[in-house]
Amino acid sequence: MKLAFIKKSFSVHGGAEMYLQTLIGYLKKTGHEIHILANRWSDEEGIIFHKVPVLHLGSFLNTVTFNRSVNLKLKAQGSKLKEYDCAISFERTTCQDIYRAGEGCHIEWLKRRETIDPFWKKFTFRINPLHITLLNLEKKIFRDTGLIIANSNMVKSHIVKHYGVPEDRIRVIYNGVDLRRFSPQNREIWRDKIRKGLSIPEDAKVILFVGSGFERKGLKILLRAVSVLNSSLVSRPSSLRLLVIGKGNIKKFKSIAEGYGVKANVDFLGTQREIEGFYAVADLFVLPTIYDPFSNATLEAMASGLPVITTIYNGVSELIENNVEGFILKDVLNSDELSEKIRVALINSITMGNSARQKAENFSIENAARKFLEVINETTQHLTH
């Protein structure tokens, strides 16, 4: 088959794109011709890239021009996409046979934002050109795309609720994880080295937070929960450390940590290329996210043998059983409940971590790629009839 993938930026080294890379790897092995329509990419043998021009003048124009350019390019190469057997988009575009809703529903994200933003801000959503564009694109995508892949049942339910898409047009395929890269065995390689580098006492408990966009990922609530826990460790508050990895307003959140009296307990480490090493260092993973279609970091933590605490607004929560692999929070703003769950999880970290790894083994990235390939085959058969 001749397949076209739509991805604004494609890098063979991008951790977040591992799913797409693995899928394409499977397709190449089975003899399919792979084309990628992108604005930026890293060349890779066996893939034909097509430059999609965009205007880099803000997110609004970037989004609009990418969609327009992809449409023009596909139509120029073949009427109604016939140049390719199947076009699969990983972006918000309106010209594909299969759309993977990896970013969830923008309309749902805006509703979730209302729970953390000032009341006046929701009115700006109605006049912000980017939000207007994304909502209009979503409406057209979900109305016109033949098949939609959601990365969680949560996302599927939001698509049905907000856009009335028939359930039989949506398939749920969970993101997969590299079970070799993310493994409990990494502790032997990384644990002592990184702990010494960060001056973490040998007996200290380490909580790990991984996520970009600290507000959306609930870091403020986590900092507050750490302060509650810290107050119960009067004799040795230094025995608790929080490692924060990802992009965000570090200066702002350092100030928040200082206000909560936990500045000495928190290390802001920015982005990390060898993230598997930090899972190996930690005793617990916490992501009290406001909205996450499917947090890859949460599944990576589970595969690394860590108990996880997240919220019902994270698609990965569908894989977690309370008090087995970790905990799922219903109230994302309840820092007292979060601190109590952290306390219990740290006490039972070995047992819960073992259960988390066992659960993660059912969701290898290879299995996810195989399921996606099955959907592509099914779709191409339908298009040829």
C-alpha positions in Angstrom: 0.0 0.0 0.0 1.0 3.6 -0.6 0.3 5.4 2.7 0.4 9.1 3.6 0.9 10.2 7.2 0.3 13.8 8.2 2.5 15.1 11.0 3.6 18.7 11.3 6.9 17.8 12.8 8.5 14.4 12.5 11.7 13.4 14.3 13.1 9.8 14.6 14.5 10.8 18.0 11.4 12.4 19.5 10.2 10.4 22.5 6.6 11.7 22.2 6.5 10.4 18.6 7.7 6.9 19.4 4.2 5.5 18.7 4.2 6.9 15.1 7.8 5.8 14.6 7.1 2.2 15.6 4.0 2.1 13.5 5.9 3.3 10.4 8.7 0.8 11.2 6.1 -2.1 11.1 4.7 -0.8 7.8 8.1 -0.5 6.2 9.0 -4.1 7.2 5.9 -5.3 5.5 6.7 -3.6 2.2 4.4 -0.6 2.3 5.4 2.7 0.7 5.5 5.4 3.4 5.0 9.1 2.7 5.0 11.8 5.4 3.6 15.3 4.9 5.4 17.5 7.3 6.8 21.0 7.8 9.9 19.8 9.6 11.5 16.3 9.8 14.6 14.3 10.4 15.4 12.2 7.3 15.0 8.5 7.6 15.7 5.7 5.2 12.6 4.2 3.5 10.4 7.3 4.1 9.5 9.8 1.4 9.0 13.3 2.9 6.9 16.1 1.4 7.4 19.7 2.5 4.2 21.3 3.8 4.7 25.1 4.1 3.3 27.0 7.0 3.4 30.6 8.3 5.3 30.7 11.6 3.5 33.8 12.9 1.8 32.4 15.9 -0.2 29.3 16.7 -3.3 30.5 14.9 -1.7 31.0 11.5 0.5 28.0 11.9 -2.6 25.8 12.4 -4.6 27.3 9.6 -1.9 27.3 7.0 -0.7 23.8 7.8 -4.2 22.4 7.2 -4.7 24.5 4.0 -1.3 23.4 2.7 -1.9 19.7 3.4 -5.3 19.9 1.6 -3.7 21.6 -1.4 -0.8 19.1 -1.6 -3.0 16.0 -1.4 -5.5 17.4 -4.0 -2.7 18.3 -6.3 -1.3 14.8 -6.1 -4.6 13.0 -6.7 -8.3 13.7 -6.8 -10.0 12.8 -3.5 -6.7 11.4 -2.1 -6.6 8.6 -4.7 -2.9 9.1 -5.0 -2.6 7.3 -1.7 -4.4 4.2 -0.6 -5.0 5.8 2.8 -4.2 9.1 4.4 -3.7 9.1 8.2 -3.5 12.3 10.1 -1.9 12.9 13.5 -2.8 16.6 13.3 -6.0 18.6 13.2 -6.5 18.5 9.5 -9.6 18.0 7.3 -8.4 15.8 4.4 -7.7 12.4 5.8 -9.2 8.9 5.8 -8.2 8.2 9.4 -7.8 10.8 12.1 -6.0 10.0 15.3 -7.4 12.2 18.1 -4.2 12.2 20.1 -4.9 15.6 21.6 -8.4 14.7 22.6 -11.2 17.3 22.3 -10.4 20.9 22.4 -13.9 21.8 23.5 -13.5 19.5 26.5 -10.1 21.0 27.4 -11.6 24.5 27.4 -14.3 23.3 29.8 -11.7 21.7 32.1 -9.7 25.0 32.0 -12.6 26.8 33.5 -12.0 24.9 36.7 -8.5 26.4 37.1 -8.6 29.7 35.3 -10.0 33.0 36.6 -13.8 33.3 35.8 -13.2 36.1 33.3 -10.8 34.1 31.2 -13.5 31.8 29.8 -15.0 34.8 27.9 -11.7 35.3 26.1 -12.0 31.8 24.7 -14.9 33.0 22.6 -12.9 35.6 20.8 -9.5 34.0 20.6 -8.8 33.2 16.9 -6.8 30.0 17.8 -9.6 28.6 19.9 -12.2 29.5 17.3 -10.1 27.8 14.6 -9.5 24.6 16.6 -13.2 24.3 17.4 -14.2 24.7 13.8 -11.5 22.2 12.7 -12.7 19.7 15.2 -16.3 20.0 14.1 -15.3 19.4 10.5 -12.9 16.6 11.3 -15.4 14.6 13.4 -18.2 15.2 10.9 -16.2 14.3 7.7 -13.5 11.8 8.6 -14.4 8.2 7.9 -12.7 6.7 10.9 -11.4 8.2 14.1 -8.9 6.6 16.5 -9.1 7.7 20.1 -6.4 6.9 22.6 -8.8 6.3 25.5 -12.4 5.6 26.1 -12.5 9.0 27.9 -11.7 10.7 24.6 -14.2 8.6 22.7 -16.9 9.6 25.1 -16.1 13.3 24.7 -16.2 13.0 20.9 -19.6 11.3 21.0 -20.9 13.8 23.6 -19.8 17.0 21.9 -20.0 16.1 18.3 -22.6 13.3 18.1 -20.2 11.0 16.2 -21.6 7.4 16.0 -19.6 5.1 18.2 -18.9 2.6 15.4 -16.8 5.3 13.6 -14.5 5.5 16.6 -11.9 2.9 17.6 -10.0 3.0 20.9 -6.3 2.2 20.7 -4.3 2.9 23.8 -0.8 4.4 23.4 1.9 1.8 23.8 5.1 1.8 25.8 8.6 0.5 25.1 8.9 -2.2 27.7 12.6 -2.6 27.2 13.5 1.1 27.6 11.2 1.6 30.6 11.9 -1.2 33.0 12.4 -1.8 36.7 15.9 -3.1 35.8 16.9 0.5 35.1 17.3 1.0 38.9 20.5 -0.9 38.9 21.9 1.4 36.2 20.6 4.8 37.2 19.3 5.0 40.8 22.5 5.5 42.8 24.1 7.7 40.2 21.3 10.2 39.8 20.5 10.3 43.5 24.1 11.2 44.4 24.1 13.8 41.6 21.1 15.5 43.2 22.3 15.0 46.8 19.3 12.9 47.7 19.7 11.0 51.0 19.8 7.2 50.5 16.6 6.7 52.6 14.7 9.7 51.2 11.4 9.0 49.3 11.3 10.5 45.8 8.1 11.6 44.0 8.4 12.2 40.3 6.3 14.6 38.2 6.8 14.5 34.4 4.8 16.9 32.2 5.0 20.0 30.1 2.5 22.8 30.9 2.6 22.8 34.7 -0.8 24.4 35.1 -2.6 21.8 33.1 -0.7 19.0 34.6 -1.7 20.0 38.2 1.7 20.8 39.6 0.4 23.5 42.0 -1.9 20.9 43.6 1.0 18.5 43.9 3.2 21.2 45.6 0.4 21.9 48.0 0.1 18.1 48.8 3.9 17.9 49.4 3.6 20.7 51.9 0.9 18.9 53.7 3.0 15.7 53.8 6.1 17.8 54.9 4.3 19.1 57.9 3.8 15.6 59.2 7.6 15.0 58.9 8.6 17.5 61.5 11.7 15.6 62.5 13.0 15.0 58.9 11.3 17.0 56.3 14.3 16.5 54.0 13.4 12.8 53.7 10.8 13.7 50.9 11.9 15.0 47.5 9.9 16.0 44.4 11.6 15.9 41.0 9.8 18.1 38.4 10.6 17.3 34.8 9.2 19.1 31.8 8.6 22.5 30.2 6.8 25.2 32.2 7.1 28.5 34.1 9.8 27.3 36.5 10.2 30.7 38.1 6.5 31.0 38.9 6.4 27.5 40.3 9.5 27.9 42.3 7.8 30.9 43.9 4.7 28.7 44.6 6.9 26.0 46.2 8.6 28.7 48.4 5.2 30.0 49.4 4.2 26.5 50.5 7.4 26.1 52.4 8.7 23.2 50.3 11.3 24.9 48.1 14.1 22.8 49.6 12.1 19.6 48.7 11.6 20.3 45.0 14.1 20.0 42.1 13.1 21.6 38.8 15.1 19.7 36.2 13.6 21.0 32.9 13.4 18.5 30.1 15.5 15.3 30.2 16.6 13.2 27.2 17.2 10.1 29.2 14.0 10.2 31.1 14.1 6.5 31.9 16.8 7.2 34.5 14.5 9.4 36.5 11.8 6.8 36.7 14.5 4.5 38.1 15.3 7.1 40.8 11.7 7.6 42.0 9.5 5.7 44.4 6.2 7.1 43.1 4.9 8.9 40.0 2.2 11.6 40.5 0.4 13.5 37.8 -2.7 15.3 39.1 -3.6 16.5 35.6 -6.6 18.7 34.7 -6.9 17.1 31.3 -4.8 14.5 29.5 -6.2 12.4 26.7 -3.5 9.7 27.5 -0.4 10.6 29.4 2.5 8.6 28.0 4.6 9.5 31.1 2.1 7.7 33.3 2.3 4.5 31.3 6.1 4.8 31.2 6.2 5.1 35.0 4.1 2.0 35.3 6.4 0.1 33.0 9.3 1.3 35.1 7.7 -0.4 38.1 6.4 2.7 39.9 3.0 3.1 41.5 1.1 6.0 39.9 -1.4 8.6 41.1 -3.4 10.5 38.6 -6.9 11.8 38.0 -10.0 10.6 36.2 -9.2 13.3 33.5 -6.2 11.3 32.4 -7.1 8.6 29.8 -4.5 6.2 31.4 -6.7 6.1 34.5 -8.7 3.5 32.6 -5.8 1.1 33.1 -5.4 1.7 36.8 -7.3 0.0 39.7 -7.4 2.0 42.9 -5.1 0.6 45.6 -3.5 -1.9 43.2 -1.4 0.0 40.6 -1.9 3.3 42.4 -4.8 5.7 42.8 -7.2 7.7 40.7 -8.4 11.1 42.0 -11.9 12.4 41.3 -11.3 15.8 42.8 -8.3 17.3 41.1 -8.2 20.3 43.5 -8.2 18.3 46.7 -4.6 18.5 47.9 -5.4 16.8 51.2 -6.8 13.7 49.5 -3.7 13.7 47.2 -1.3 13.9 50.1 -3.0 11.0 51.8 -2.9 8.9 48.6 0.8 9.7 48.3 1.5 8.6 51.9 -0.3 5.3 51.3 1.4 4.7 47.9 4.9 5.4 49.4 4.3 2.8 52.1 3.2 0.2 49.6 5.4 1.3 46.7 7.0 -2.1 46.0 3.8 -4.1 45.9 2.0 -1.4 43.9 5.0 -0.9 41.6 5.1 -4.6 40.8 1.4 -4.6 39.9 1.9 -1.5 37.7 4.6 -3.2 35.7 2.5 -6.3 35.2 -0.4 -4.1 33.9 1.9 -2.1 31.6 3.2 -5.4 30.0 -0.3 -5.6 28.3 0.3 -2.4 26.5 3.5 -2.7 24.6 4.1 -0.2 21.8 4.4 -3.1 19.4 0.9 -4.2 20.2 -0.4 -0.7 19.8 1.2 -0.5 16.3 -0.2 -3.8 15.3 -3.8 -2.7 16.2 -3.3 0.5 14.3 -2.1 -1.5 11.3 -5.3 -3.6 11.5 -7.4 -0.4 11.3 -5.4 0.8 8.3 -6.0 -2.5 6.5 -9.6 -2.4 7.3 -10.0 1.2 6.1 -8.1 0.6 2.8 -10.3 -2.4 2.0 -13.4 -0.3 2.6 -12.1 2.5 0.4 -11.5 0.1 -2.5 -15.0 -1.1 -2.5 
